[in-house]
Amino acid sequence: MKVGKPTLASSAAKLAAALCLTAFAATSFAGAAELTPHEKKLAVAAKKEGAVTMIDASISDLTARDLEKGFKERYGLGPDFKFNTIRKGTGPTVAEARQEILANKHTIDVVLVAAPGFFEAAIEHGALLKLDSDYWKDSEELAKKADQYFHYPYVVIPNASSFQPIWNSSCPGMSSFSVNSYDDVVKPELKGKTIASDITKSFTYSNTALSLQENGVLDLGKFWHKLKATDPLIEFRTEPKMQMVISCQRPLDMWNLTGRAYQNIVKKPQLAKILKFGVYKEGQVMFGNQGAVLKGAPHPNAGQLLLEYMLSKEGTDVVIADEAVYSFRKNYKPPAKAAPYLFDLNTTKLLGLKDWIAAQKKFKTIREQWRAVFQ
């Protein structure tokens, strides 16, 4: 068959098509030059899957929206990609994920929660996907230093939190108050001004108490009786406790998240003058928010890509800018607007647990001890 010579018009058409393909390749991924080959591969598969669902115990609605925006833009997933988040307490998050695993019926892709025992049991059950992360290596060293639980290649830590004392300096008797030690939050003059965090409903409260006990920095029995003497209100969720502090109903919470103060200050900047927080000299108990992808998840590639995004500097910046939580990334500097609410992980005494899995077996005992004092 004789092939004719290309005409000027056909050559121009081919050139235009080639230019279009080049342009598409250049714009398919936002910030494509920064993406690793693994990210690019996952992004193509994630776009075909069309959605991702994450259940967690800490991400606010604002953060979820910003994560969705950044995630879609970075990987060129397009406006039709569905980004779903389910937020529950620590216990309910674990319960729902465990139920899906046992039933082998999955609607969730990513589980993000501070619950080492759950993740270790899920690994033993063969219920988690094996990850291949380009970014986890940037966080592993500091996570080890802080005695945190992770189990790569199945479980990583995208971010972490720590309970700190937060108080309202505008409330009666609080103008000159400050906290440097656990002794400061149980002073007799604080009667009627304190909150007792209900450890019976929270993995993170329970682990914080166990860490303080294991590291020998606090005699919990004596401490809880001193706290009881201040006639505290008992509350579970950090948001209601923060509102108690803001309203002066209970101007001091010994265990809250500076990120909650930060989020309220963003809404009402005048709160920056009155909401104060401290760092415990005995040490700050860190609890990593572990992340994993369920085996059998409906969108496994999108789930892996979401975790990879949250481990990257870009994704880390999004979460920390909104939540004022911590990252174990090496030499990481938080966004300027969140930095004032975070202590320096490199200079602060960090506490964890030597065996997070064994610790969970102690929950029943320590919770019974707490109930004996407060209920």
C-alpha positions in Angstrom: 0.0 0.0 0.0 1.4 3.3 -1.0 1.5 5.9 1.7 1.1 9.5 0.6 3.2 12.3 1.9 1.9 14.2 4.8 0.2 17.5 3.9 0.9 20.7 5.8 -2.6 20.5 7.3 -2.2 17.0 8.5 1.2 17.8 10.0 -0.2 20.8 11.8 -3.0 18.7 13.2 -0.6 16.1 14.5 1.5 18.8 16.1 -1.5 20.3 17.8 -2.5 16.9 19.1 1.0 16.3 20.4 1.0 19.7 22.1 -2.4 18.9 23.7 -1.0 15.6 25.0 2.1 17.3 26.4 -0.1 19.9 28.1 -2.3 17.2 29.6 0.7 15.4 30.9 2.1 18.6 32.4 -1.2 19.5 34.1 -2.6 16.0 35.1 -0.9 16.3 38.5 -0.8 19.6 40.3 2.9 20.0 41.4 3.8 17.0 39.3 7.5 17.7 39.6 7.2 17.0 43.3 5.4 13.7 43.0 7.2 10.4 43.3 6.7 7.7 40.7 4.7 5.8 43.4 2.4 8.7 44.0 1.8 9.1 40.2 0.9 5.4 39.9 -1.5 5.6 42.9 -3.0 8.8 41.6 -4.0 7.2 38.3 -5.6 4.3 40.0 -7.3 6.5 42.6 -8.9 8.6 39.9 -10.4 5.5 38.4 -11.7 4.5 41.8 -13.3 7.9 42.1 -13.6 8.2 45.9 -12.0 7.7 49.3 -13.5 7.4 52.8 -11.6 8.0 56.0 -12.9 7.4 59.6 -11.1 9.3 62.3 -11.3 10.7 65.8 -9.7 14.0 65.5 -10.0 15.8 62.1 -12.4 18.8 62.1 -14.8 19.7 59.3 -12.5 22.6 58.3 -9.5 20.4 58.1 -11.4 17.8 56.1 -12.4 20.4 53.6 -8.8 21.7 53.3 -7.5 18.2 53.0 -10.0 17.4 50.2 -9.0 20.5 48.3 -5.2 19.9 48.6 -5.5 16.2 47.9 -7.5 16.7 44.7 -5.3 19.5 43.5 -2.0 17.7 44.2 -3.0 14.6 42.4 -5.3 16.0 39.7 -8.2 13.9 40.8 -10.8 16.4 39.5 -14.0 17.9 41.0 -16.0 14.6 40.7 -13.8 12.7 43.0 -15.6 12.0 46.2 -13.8 12.7 49.5 -15.6 11.4 52.5 -14.7 11.7 56.2 -16.5 10.2 59.2 -15.6 11.6 62.6 -16.3 9.7 65.8 -14.8 9.3 69.3 -11.7 7.1 69.7 -13.7 4.1 70.9 -16.6 4.4 68.4 -14.0 4.8 65.5 -12.3 1.6 66.5 -15.6 -0.2 67.0 -16.9 0.7 63.5 -13.6 -0.3 61.9 -13.5 -3.6 63.8 -17.0 -4.4 62.9 -16.3 -4.0 59.2 -13.2 -6.2 59.5 -15.1 -9.0 61.2 -18.0 -8.8 58.8 -15.7 -8.5 55.8 -17.9 -5.8 54.5 -16.1 -2.6 53.9 -17.2 1.0 53.3 -14.1 2.5 55.0 -10.7 2.9 53.2 -8.6 4.7 55.8 -8.7 4.4 59.6 -6.9 7.3 61.5 -7.0 6.9 65.3 -4.7 6.7 68.3 -5.4 3.0 69.1 -2.3 0.8 68.9 -4.0 -2.3 70.2 -6.6 -2.2 67.5 -4.0 -1.8 64.7 -1.9 -4.6 66.1 -4.9 -6.9 66.3 -5.9 -6.0 62.7 -2.4 -6.9 61.5 -2.6 -10.3 63.2 -6.0 -10.7 61.5 -4.5 -9.9 58.1 -6.9 -7.0 57.8 -4.5 -4.2 56.7 -3.0 -3.4 53.4 0.8 -3.4 53.1 1.9 0.2 52.4 4.8 1.3 50.2 5.5 4.8 51.5 8.1 7.3 50.1 7.5 9.7 53.1 7.3 7.5 56.2 11.1 7.5 56.5 11.0 11.2 57.2 8.9 10.6 60.4 10.2 7.3 61.8 13.2 8.6 63.7 11.4 11.1 65.9 8.4 8.7 66.4 10.9 6.2 67.8 12.4 8.8 70.1 9.0 9.6 71.5 8.3 5.9 72.2 5.3 5.9 69.8 3.6 2.9 68.3 3.8 2.2 64.5 4.1 -0.9 62.5 5.4 -0.2 59.1 4.6 -1.3 56.4 1.0 -1.5 57.7 0.6 1.3 60.2 2.1 4.8 60.1 1.7 8.1 62.0 0.6 11.0 59.9 0.3 13.3 63.0 0.3 13.3 66.8 -1.3 15.1 69.7 -0.5 15.8 73.4 -2.8 16.9 76.2 -1.8 20.2 77.8 -3.2 22.4 80.5 -5.4 25.2 79.1 -7.1 28.0 81.1 -9.0 31.2 80.8 -7.1 34.1 82.5 -10.1 36.4 82.4 -12.1 34.2 84.8 -12.3 35.1 88.5 -9.1 34.2 90.3 -7.3 33.2 87.2 -5.5 36.4 86.1 -2.1 35.4 87.6 -2.6 31.6 87.3 0.0 29.5 85.4 0.9 25.9 85.0 4.4 24.4 84.9 3.7 21.1 86.8 0.9 18.7 87.6 1.0 20.1 91.1 -0.2 23.4 89.7 -3.5 22.0 88.4 -4.7 20.5 91.8 -4.1 23.4 94.1 -6.9 23.8 96.7 -7.7 27.3 95.5 -8.9 25.8 92.2 -11.9 24.2 93.8 -14.9 24.5 91.5 -12.7 25.5 88.6 -11.5 22.2 87.2 -12.4 19.4 84.8 -11.7 15.7 85.2 -11.3 14.0 81.8 -13.3 10.8 81.7 -10.6 8.1 81.0 -13.3 5.4 80.9 -14.4 6.6 77.5 -11.1 7.4 75.8 -8.1 5.4 74.6 -6.0 8.6 74.6 -6.9 9.6 78.1 -6.2 6.1 79.4 -2.8 5.9 77.5 -1.9 9.3 78.9 -2.5 8.2 82.4 -0.6 4.9 81.9 2.3 6.8 80.4 2.6 9.1 83.4 2.5 6.1 85.7 4.9 3.9 83.7 7.5 6.7 83.4 7.3 7.3 87.1 6.5 11.0 86.9 3.1 10.9 88.7 1.5 8.9 91.5 -1.9 8.6 89.9 -3.6 7.4 93.1 -2.5 10.5 95.1 -3.0 12.8 92.1 -6.6 11.7 91.4 -7.6 12.3 95.0 -6.1 15.8 94.9 -8.0 16.4 91.7 -11.2 15.1 93.2 -10.8 17.5 96.1 -11.1 20.4 93.6 -14.7 19.3 92.9 -14.2 18.9 89.1 -16.8 18.4 86.4 -16.4 15.1 84.5 -16.3 15.4 80.7 -15.1 13.4 77.8 -14.9 15.4 74.5 -12.3 18.1 74.2 -14.7 20.6 72.4 -17.2 20.7 75.2 -14.4 21.1 77.7 -13.0 23.9 75.8 -16.3 25.7 75.8 -16.5 25.3 79.6 -13.1 27.0 79.8 -14.1 29.8 77.4 -17.4 30.5 79.3 -15.7 30.4 82.7 -18.0 27.5 83.7 -14.7 25.6 84.4 -11.8 27.9 83.6 -9.1 25.2 83.8 -8.8 21.9 81.9 -5.6 20.0 82.7 -6.0 17.8 79.5 -7.0 19.5 76.4 -5.6 20.2 73.0 -4.0 23.6 72.1 -5.5 23.0 68.7 -8.9 23.4 70.2 -7.9 26.7 71.6 -6.4 27.7 68.3 -9.6 26.8 66.4 -11.7 28.9 68.7 -9.3 31.8 68.5 -9.5 31.7 64.7 -13.3 32.2 65.0 -13.0 34.8 67.8 -9.5 36.5 67.7 -10.1 38.3 71.0 -9.8 34.9 72.8 -6.1 35.0 72.1 -5.7 37.5 74.9 -7.3 35.3 77.5 -6.8 31.6 76.6 -3.5 30.4 78.0 -1.7 27.0 78.0 1.3 25.4 79.5 3.7 22.5 79.2 4.2 20.0 82.0 7.8 19.8 83.2 7.2 16.1 84.1 6.9 15.5 80.4 4.3 15.7 77.6 2.7 12.4 76.7 2.6 12.1 73.0 0.0 9.9 71.3 0.4 9.4 67.6 -2.7 9.2 65.4 -2.0 6.0 63.6 -3.2 5.5 60.0 -3.8 2.4 57.9 -5.7 1.2 54.9 -8.2 -1.7 55.4 -7.7 -4.8 53.2 -10.8 -5.2 51.2 -11.4 -1.4 51.2 -13.5 -0.2 48.2 -10.9 2.3 47.2 -7.5 0.8 48.2 -5.3 3.0 45.9 -7.1 6.2 46.9 -6.7 5.2 50.6 -3.0 4.6 50.2 -2.6 7.9 48.3 -4.4 9.8 51.1 -2.1 8.4 53.7 0.9 9.3 51.5 -0.5 12.8 51.1 -0.9 13.2 54.9 2.7 12.1 55.4 4.1 14.5 52.8 5.1 18.0 53.8 2.3 19.5 51.8 -0.3 17.3 53.5 1.2 17.8 56.9 1.1 21.5 56.5 -2.6 21.4 55.7 -3.5 19.4 58.8 -1.2 21.3 61.2 -2.3 24.7 59.9 -5.9 23.8 60.8 -5.5 21.6 63.8 -2.3 22.7 65.5 -1.2 19.1 66.1 2.3 17.7 65.8 4.3 16.0 63.1 7.2 13.7 63.6 8.8 14.8 60.3 12.5 15.4 60.7 13.4 19.1 60.9 9.8 20.1 60.3 8.7 23.7 60.9 5.0 24.1 61.4 3.0 26.8 59.5 3.5 30.2 61.1 -0.2 30.6 62.2 -0.1 27.3 64.1 3.5 27.5 65.5 2.6 29.6 68.6 0.3 26.8 69.8 2.9 24.0 69.6 5.8 23.1 71.8 9.2 22.1 70.3 9.4 18.3 70.0 13.2 18.6 70.0 13.5 20.4 73.3 10.5 19.2 75.3 10.6 16.0 77.4 8.5 13.6 75.4 6.8 10.6 77.0 5.3 7.5 75.4 4.9 3.8 76.3 7.4 1.1 75.9 4.7 -1.4 74.9 1.5 0.2 73.7 -0.1 -3.2 73.0 0.5 -4.4 76.6 -0.8 -1.1 77.9 -4.2 -1.6 76.4 -4.6 -4.7 78.5 -4.2 -2.5 81.6 -7.1 -0.2 80.6 -9.6 -2.2 82.8 -7.5 -1.9 85.9 -6.7 1.8 85.6 -10.3 2.7 84.6 -11.6 0.9 87.7 -9.1 2.8 89.8 -10.4 6.1 88.3 -14.0 5.1 88.8 -13.3 4.4 92.5 -12.3 8.0 92.9 -14.7 9.9 90.6 -17.8 7.9 90.3 
